[in-house]
């Protein structure tokens, strides 16, 4: 692993502006995944009703999630597109229900400007975009929303991204992409206090690429923005440990700890309770005490 001085990173006191609500990232946070889709690679179809989605979100918040990320279109490899109206119909009622009851930041996982606007109008404070606001009009929609934005790197698109992804220098190329997207956001009027970066584990990367990104994650602090990572239950874990999707918890915890040790601010996961405990333990060591 590359050298890092984690204490100085974790104690930096970063604050994320989420449509007027402030999220202190001075300690690492856990983002719980809530997929309201029938075809996500994990838990697809489990939370299609508002009542089931709300019940699951309650559990995640009780287990320590600081953010709940609601997705209405699967971004797994080979995923099919859904219409904008269908995506809005999936996420908006759930976001309204969550915002009416839960005291945490609600995020919407989308790349579509119309969905972004509808979700923020329903109460979402964060936009999590796997296309880093590259879709037409996405920059303007995000800027107007006032919400925090997570910019993720992806090579290709969800239908093709795992078809032999190639890089000369995966870390350098991902960093360059994110640097350019951050600059585009600032030019569009999105303050840096609203931005988070995500290297995009599993999105157009081979196993070797994913492992290299995790090994050198601390280098992304050069961009001087909070880092979000999502490795929960992904194929990189399955390939290393020879485990199916439902049996990748231990590998996911190991990845989360490695990320927090290198200063990651947000861990996105399906397994909130276990991840929260691991993150707290790692942070206690990194920060030199509670």
MIMAR-611770 format. One record per residue (C-alpha): residue number from 1; residue in one letter; x, y, z. Coordinates in steps of 0.2 Angstrom, whole numbers. Example, Ala and Ser with C-alpha at 12.3 -4.5 7.8 and 13.67 -1.06 7.14 Angstrom:
2
  seq  type     px     py     pz
    1     A     62    -22     39
    2     S     68     -5     36
// end
This chain:
290
  seq  type     px     py     pz
    1     X      0      0      0
    2     X      6     17     -4
    3     X     11     29     10
    4     X     -2     39     19
    5     X     -4     49     35
    6     X    -22     45     39
    7     X    -24     55     55
    8     X    -22     71     46
    9     X    -34     66     33
   10     X    -48     60     44
   11     X    -46     75     56
   12     X    -48     88     42
   13     X    -66     92     47
   14     X    -73     92     29
   15     X    -91     97     28
   16     X   -102     93     13
   17     X   -116    105      8
   18     X   -132     94      4
   19     X   -145    107     -2
   20     X   -142    117     14
   21     X   -140    103     26
   22     X   -122    100     32
   23     X   -114     83     33
   24     X    -98     83     44
   25     X    -86     71     35
   26     X    -73     74     49
   27     X    -76     56     53
   28     X    -80     43     40
   29     X    -98     40     35
   30     X   -108     25     29
   31     X   -120     26     14
   32     X   -133     13     14
   33     X   -139      6     -3
   34     X   -158      6     -6
   35     X   -161     -1    -24
   36     X   -179      1    -29
   37     X   -176     -9    -45
   38     X   -181    -27    -50
   39     X   -164    -31    -58
   40     X   -150    -24    -47
   41     X   -136    -37    -45
   42     X   -139    -38    -26
   43     X   -156    -37    -18
   44     X   -165    -33    -35
   45     X   -184    -33    -32
   46     X   -183    -34    -13
   47     X   -189    -16    -10
   48     X   -201    -11    -24
   49     X   -215     -5    -13
   50     X   -213     11     -3
   51     X   -217      2     13
   52     X   -203    -11     11
   53     X   -191      2      5
   54     X   -195     13     20
   55     X   -193     -2     32
   56     X   -176     -6     25
   57     X   -171     12     26
   58     X   -176     12     44
   59     X   -165     -3     48
   60     X   -150      5     39
   61     X   -152     21     49
   62     X   -154     12     65
   63     X   -138      2     61
   64     X   -129     19     58
   65     X   -130     24     40
   66     X   -128     43     38
   67     X   -134     43     20
   68     X   -147     32     11
   69     X   -144     31     -8
   70     X   -160     27    -18
   71     X   -158     20    -35
   72     X   -172     17    -48
   73     X   -161     11    -62
   74     X   -149     -3    -61
   75     X   -131      1    -66
   76     X   -125    -17    -65
   77     X   -115    -24    -80
   78     X   -127    -27    -95
   79     X   -141    -18    -87
   80     X   -156    -12    -98
   81     X   -162      6    -98
   82     X   -178     11    -91
   83     X   -188     26    -96
   84     X   -186     43    -86
   85     X   -204     42    -81
   86     X   -202     25    -74
   87     X   -187     30    -64
   88     X   -195     45    -57
   89     X   -210     34    -52
   90     X   -199     22    -43
   91     X   -188     34    -33
   92     X   -199     50    -29
   93     X   -212     41    -18
   94     X   -198     32     -9
   95     X   -188     48     -6
   96     X   -203     58      0
   97     X   -207     44     12
   98     X   -189     43     18
   99     X   -187     62     20
  100     X   -203     63     30
  101     X   -197     52     43
  102     X   -178     49     43
  103     X   -165     62     50
  104     X   -151     57     37
  105     X   -146     63     20
  106     X   -156     55      6
  107     X   -146     53    -10
  108     X   -153     49    -27
  109     X   -142     37    -38
  110     X   -146     44    -56
  111     X   -138     51    -71
  112     X   -153     59    -78
  113     X   -157     78    -76
  114     X   -176     76    -74
  115     X   -174     63    -61
  116     X   -161     74    -52
  117     X   -173     88    -51
  118     X   -188     78    -46
  119     X   -178     69    -32
  120     X   -171     85    -25
  121     X   -189     93    -26
  122     X   -194     77    -16
  123     X   -181     81     -3
  124     X   -165     72     -8
  125     X   -149     82     -3
  126     X   -137     72    -14
  127     X   -135     66    -32
  128     X   -124     51    -35
  129     X   -120     50    -53
  130     X   -111     36    -61
  131     X   -108     47    -77
  132     X   -101     61    -67
  133     X   -114     74    -74
  134     X   -109     70    -92
  135     X   -127     67    -98
  136     X   -134     82   -108
  137     X   -141     96    -96
  138     X   -135     86    -80
  139     X   -122     99    -75
  140     X   -135    113    -76
  141     X   -148    102    -67
  142     X   -136     98    -53
  143     X   -130    116    -51
  144     X   -148    122    -50
  145     X   -152    109    -37
  146     X   -141    115    -23
  147     X   -138     96    -19
  148     X   -121     88    -15
  149     X   -114     78    -30
  150     X   -104     63    -31
  151     X    -94     62    -47
  152     X    -89     44    -52
  153     X    -78     37    -65
  154     X    -84     24    -77
  155     X    -76     18    -93
  156     X    -90     15   -106
  157     X   -108     13   -100
  158     X   -116      0    -89
  159     X   -121    -11   -104
  160     X   -103    -12   -111
  161     X    -91     -6    -97
  162     X    -84    -24    -93
  163     X    -80    -28   -111
  164     X    -61    -29   -109
  165     X    -58    -12   -100
  166     X    -40     -5   -104
  167     X    -29      8    -96
  168     X    -11     13    -97
  169     X    -11     20    -80
  170     X    -28     17    -71
  171     X    -25     28    -56
  172     X    -18     42    -66
  173     X    -32     41    -79
  174     X    -46     40    -67
  175     X    -38     55    -57
  176     X    -37     65    -73
  177     X    -55     62    -78
  178     X    -61     67    -60
  179     X    -50     82    -60
  180     X    -58     88    -77
  181     X    -76     84    -70
  182     X    -73     94    -54
  183     X    -67    109    -65
  184     X    -82    107    -76
  185     X    -93    107    -60
  186     X    -85    123    -53
  187     X    -86    132    -70
  188     X   -105    127    -70
  189     X   -107    135    -52
  190     X   -106    120    -41
  191     X    -96    124    -26
  192     X    -82    112    -21
  193     X    -91    111     -4
  194     X   -104    101    -13
  195     X    -93     89    -22
  196     X    -87     71    -18
  197     X    -77     60    -29
  198     X    -78     41    -33
  199     X    -65     31    -42
  200     X    -79     19    -48
  201     X    -74      2    -42
  202     X    -81    -11    -54
  203     X    -87      2    -67
  204     X    -76     -2    -83
  205     X    -62    -10    -73
  206     X    -54    -27    -73
  207     X    -49    -35    -56
  208     X    -31    -29    -58
  209     X    -38    -11    -60
  210     X    -49    -12    -45
  211     X    -35    -19    -34
  212     X    -23     -5    -40
  213     X    -36      8    -37
  214     X    -39      2    -19
  215     X    -20      0    -16
  216     X    -17     18    -21
  217     X    -33     26    -15
  218     X    -24     39     -4
  219     X    -17     47    -20
  220     X    -34     54    -24
  221     X    -32     66     -9
  222     X    -22     76    -22
  223     X    -39     82    -28
  224     X    -43     89    -11
  225     X    -61     82    -10
  226     X    -70     69      0
  227     X    -68     52     -7
  228     X    -83     40     -8
  229     X    -80     21    -12
  230     X    -92      7    -16
  231     X    -86    -11    -16
  232     X    -99    -20     -7
  233     X   -103    -37    -14
  234     X    -95    -33    -31
  235     X    -87    -46    -42
  236     X    -69    -40    -37
  237     X    -72    -48    -20
  238     X    -80    -63    -28
  239     X    -66    -66    -39
  240     X    -52    -65    -26
  241     X    -62    -75    -13
  242     X    -72    -86    -25
  243     X    -88    -81    -17
  244     X   -106    -78    -23
  245     X   -114    -61    -21
  246     X   -123    -66     -5
  247     X   -107    -72      3
  248     X    -95    -57      1
  249     X    -98    -48     17
  250     X    -80    -52     24
  251     X    -72    -46      8
  252     X    -82    -30      8
  253     X    -77    -26     26
  254     X    -59    -29     22
  255     X    -61    -17      7
  256     X    -70     -4     18
  257     X    -56     -4     31
  258     X    -43     -2     18
  259     X    -52     13     11
  260     X    -55     21     28
  261     X    -36     18     32
  262     X    -32     28     17
  263     X    -44     42     21
  264     X    -60     38     12
  265     X    -74     49     19
  266     X    -90     39     13
  267     X    -92     20     12
  268     X   -106     14      1
  269     X   -113     -3      6
  270     X   -127    -15      7
  271     X   -121    -21     24
  272     X   -123     -6     35
  273     X   -122    -13     53
  274     X   -106    -23     50
  275     X    -98     -9     40
  276     X   -102      4     53
  277     X    -93     -6     66
  278     X    -78     -9     55
  279     X    -77      9     50
  280     X    -78     15     68
  281     X    -64      3     74
  282     X    -53      8     60
  283     X    -56     26     62
  284     X    -52     25     81
  285     X    -35     18     76
  286     X    -32     30     63
  287     X    -37     45     73
  288     X    -28     40     88
  289     X    -43     38    100
  290     X    -62     42    100
// end
